[in-house]
Amino acid sequence: MARPEIAEVRKLTDDELTEQINGIRRELFDLRFQQATRRLEHPHRFKQARIKLAHLLSVQKERQRSTAS
């Protein structure tokens, strides 16, 4: 999975952004569960998911700040 460009994330609508944030959080939960049960096959997915989540949350926060101003 290649890292998404931040420009691609900015093209998402607010609903799509929220949906992807929830999906990544669920994925991180599942990865932690797999790690706890020793069934985790791809530990590099933690880093990828955290980076994508950070991109999504950054864009969401930017939008919240721009509408508040």
KOLTIGU-770435 format. One record per residue: residue number from 1; residue in three letters; x, y, z of N, C-alpha, C in turn. Coordinates in steps of 0.02 Angstrom, whole numbers. Example, Ala and Ser with C-alpha at 12.3 -4.5 7.8 and 13.67 -1.06 7.14 Angstrom:
<rs>
1; Ala; 660; -284; 390; 615; -225; 390; 660; -165; 390
2; Ser; 642; -112; 354; 684; -53; 357; 645; 2; 394
</rs>
This chain:
<rs>
1; Met; 42; -59; 0; 0; 0; 0; 45; 62; 0
2; Ala; 39; 101; -52; 79; 162; -56; 46; 216; -13
3; Arg; 87; 260; 11; 60; 315; 51; 19; 361; 7
4; Pro; -40; 380; 31; -82; 424; -9; -54; 496; -8
5; Glu; -60; 528; -63; -40; 598; -66; -91; 638; -26
6; Ile; -68; 689; 8; -112; 730; 49; -163; 766; 4
7; Ala; -144; 780; -59; -189; 812; -106; -250; 767; -120
8; Glu; -238; 702; -123; -293; 655; -135; -341; 655; -75
9; Val; -314; 660; -16; -354; 660; 45; -396; 724; 47
10; Arg; -368; 779; 25; -404; 843; 26; -463; 843; -22
11; Lys; -463; 800; -72; -517; 797; -122; -579; 762; -94
12; Leu; -572; 727; -39; -628; 690; -10; -680; 737; 20
13; Thr; -742; 715; 19; -794; 754; 52; -789; 742; 127
14; Asp; -825; 782; 165; -824; 774; 238; -849; 706; 260
15; Asp; -902; 681; 227; -928; 616; 245; -878; 560; 228
16; Glu; -846; 564; 171; -796; 514; 152; -737; 516; 200
17; Leu; -719; 576; 220; -663; 584; 267; -679; 551; 334
18; Thr; -738; 564; 360; -759; 534; 423; -763; 458; 417
19; Glu; -788; 434; 361; -794; 362; 350; -725; 329; 348
20; Gln; -678; 360; 315; -610; 332; 312; -576; 334; 379
21; Ile; -586; 387; 417; -557; 392; 485; -583; 335; 528
22; Asn; -648; 323; 525; -677; 268; 564; -650; 200; 541
23; Gly; -642; 193; 476; -615; 131; 448; -544; 117; 470
24; Ile; -502; 169; 470; -432; 161; 491; -429; 146; 566
25; Arg; -470; 179; 605; -471; 165; 678; -492; 93; 691
26; Arg; -540; 68; 653; -561; -1; 659; -504; -48; 639
27; Glu; -469; -31; 585; -412; -72; 562; -358; -75; 616
28; Leu; -343; -18; 647; -293; -17; 701; -315; -60; 760
29; Phe; -379; -58; 776; -405; -101; 830; -395; -174; 812
30; Asp; -413; -193; 750; -405; -262; 728; -332; -283; 729
31; Leu; -287; -238; 709; -216; -254; 709; -191; -266; 780
32; Arg; -213; -224; 827; -193; -234; 897; -220; -300; 924
33; Phe; -281; -317; 904; -310; -381; 925; -270; -439; 896
34; Gln; -252; -435; 833; -212; -488; 802; -144; -494; 836
35; Gln; -115; -438; 854; -50; -439; 887; -56; -473; 956
36; Ala; -110; -458; 991; -119; -486; 1057; -130; -562; 1054
37; Thr; -161; -586; 1001; -174; -657; 993; -119; -691; 952
38; Arg; -66; -655; 938; -8; -680; 901; -26; -706; 831
39; Arg; -71; -672; 797; -90; -691; 729; -75; -635; 679
40; Leu; -35; -588; 700; -18; -531; 657; 34; -553; 606
41; Glu; 17; -548; 542; 63; -570; 489; 103; -513; 459
42; His; 75; -453; 460; 107; -395; 428; 112; -337; 477
43; Pro; 163; -337; 519; 169; -284; 570; 181; -215; 541
44; His; 203; -211; 478; 215; -146; 447; 149; -108; 435
45; Arg; 93; -143; 438; 29; -110; 426; 12; -61; 482
46; Phe; 40; -70; 542; 30; -22; 597; 53; 47; 575
47; Lys; 114; 50; 550; 143; 115; 531; 103; 146; 474
48; Gln; 86; 106; 425; 48; 132; 368; -19; 159; 390
49; Ala; -53; 123; 433; -119; 144; 456; -114; 208; 498
50; Arg; -63; 212; 541; -55; 273; 583; -40; 334; 540
51; Ile; 1; 325; 488; 17; 382; 443; -46; 405; 406
52; Lys; -84; 357; 380; -145; 375; 344; -195; 410; 391
53; Leu; -200; 384; 452; -245; 415; 500; -223; 486; 516
54; Ala; -159; 497; 522; -133; 564; 535; -150; 611; 478
55; His; -143; 588; 416; -161; 630; 358; -235; 648; 360
56; Leu; -277; 598; 373; -349; 610; 374; -368; 658; 429
57; Leu; -341; 649; 488; -357; 692; 545; -331; 763; 534
58; Ser; -274; 770; 501; -247; 836; 487; -293; 875; 440
59; Val; -316; 842; 388; -361; 874; 341; -427; 892; 375
60; Gln; -452; 847; 416; -514; 860; 452; -506; 921; 497
61; Lys; -450; 926; 533; -438; 982; 578; -431; 1047; 538
62; Glu; -398; 1044; 480; -392; 1104; 437; -460; 1130; 418
63; Arg; -505; 1084; 400; -572; 1105; 379; -611; 1134; 437
64; Gln; -603; 1106; 496; -638; 1132; 554; -613; 1203; 571
65; Arg; -548; 1213; 565; -521; 1280; 579; -541; 1331; 527
66; Ser; -546; 1311; 464; -564; 1358; 412; -637; 1378; 417
67; Thr; -681; 1333; 440; -751; 1350; 447; -764; 1391; 510
68; Ala; -720; 1383; 561; -728; 1420; 623; -706; 1493; 615
69; Ser; -661; 1505; 569; -635; 1574; 561; -683; 1619; 525
</rs>
